[in-house]
Amino acid sequence: MYDKKYEEKEYKSPEYRLAKAYVPYQKMCKVYDLKEALCKGTLFPELYMPYEIHDRKKRC
């Protein structure tokens, strides 16, 4: 089937805990137009968090 690189018992140990993710529901309120969304990398303004770029021309 597949190669086992690690022993199965390594991951069944009680000292290993699974990660838990919290993803809140998102209401679809405002959205960017297609050209702006492609430029910013997201359709939703709430998710747009650009890196601060100093001394550079604005790309979008």
Residue, then its C-alpha position, 0 to 999 in steps of 0.5 A: m500500500y504505502d511506505k510507513k516511515y514512522e511507527e503507528k504507535e508514535y502517533k497513538s500516544p496520549e501525549y500527542r493532542l490533535a489541533k483544534a481550529y476555530v473558523p467563525y462564520q462569515k457573512m457575505c456583506k461586501v465584495y470587491d469587483l473582480k479586477e480589484a479582488l484579483c489585485k488584492g488576492t481576496l474577494f472579501p474586504e474583511l480578509y484584506m490585510p496587506y503587508e506594509i510596503h514603504d517607499r514603493k509605488k502602489r501596485c493596485 
